[in-house]
Structures are given as structure tokens and as C-alpha cells.
Amino acid sequence: MLWSIIVGGFIGFLAGKITNKGGAMGIIAKVVAGLIGSSIGQAIFGTWGPSLAGMSLIPSVLGAVIVVAVVSFFFGKKG
């Protein structure tokens, strides 16, 4: 469980860096984005590539990028 949270945080951190939207995200938001993104990414792209803590890293990062982009689109700062 703890290992999944750590890996989820790492995936969320990478997704934030890739999208340039991670500066406004806190640690908990990055972990949540990483865990949800991992589930979505593996559902869409499959479970290929290196795996860590039961998460395929490449599809998980792709899914987290999608999650961060969608969330920042709807809840990003206006103006």
C-alpha cells in the first residue's frame, strides 16, 4: 500500500512536469493524479513496459498526463 502511494506520487510528479501544470498541485493531488492516472492509463493503453508496485509505468504516466490535463482544464485558474 505504501509503495503504491510512493509510486503514484512519482507518476503524478512526472505528469505534472510533462504538462507544466504540476506547480499548483500539492503532494496529495499528485498522488491522487498518479493513482487515478495509473488506472486510466492501464485501462486505455494496456500493461506493457516496466512495472513497479503493480503499475506499468509508461501507460500509467500517459494516463496521469491525461488526468492532470483534464483536471487543469476544468479547475485551472481563469484569467
N, C-alpha and C positions, 0 to 999 in steps of 0.2 A: 504494500500500500504506500509506504513512504517513498519507495523507489519510483513508483508510478507518478507520484506528485512531483518529485525532483525532475524526472524526465519530461513530464508535462510542462513544468516551468521552463525548462530548457527549450522545448519546442515552441512554447509561446513567446519566449525571448527572441528566438530566431525569426519567427513570423513577424514580430514587431519590427525587427531590424530590416527585414526584407521589404515590408510595406511602408517603412518610415512612419508608422503610427504608434510605435511602442513607447514613445516618450511619455505619453499621457496615461499609460497603463500602469497600474500598481502590480505588485508581486502576485496578489491573489487573482487579479484579472488575467495575468499572463499564464498562470497555472490552469485556470478555467479554460482560457482560449486554447491552450495546448491539449488539454484532455478532451474537450469537445471537438477540436480540430482533428485530433487523432482518430476519433471515432468516425467523423465525417470523411476524412481522407481515406481511411481504410475501406469504408463502405463504397466510395466512389472509385478509387484507384487500385484497390486490392491490397495485398500484404506482401509486396515484393521489396527487395532491398534489405539493408541491415536492420536488425531488430534489437531493441533494448527495452527491458521491462514489459515485454509483450506488445510493444508498439513498433510497427515498421516505420522507421524514421522518415524516409523520403515521402511516402504518402501522408504521414502524419503532419509533416511540415507544410505540405501543399494544402491539406485540409485546414490547418491553423491559419495559413495566409488567407484563405477564403473567409474563415470566421472573422478574423481581425478586419478585413476589408469591408465585409458586410456590416459588422457592428459599428465601425467608424463612419460608414456612410450614413447609417440611421441615427447614431448618437453622437457624431462628431460635432465639434463646435461650429456654429454658424456665424459667419461674419468675419 
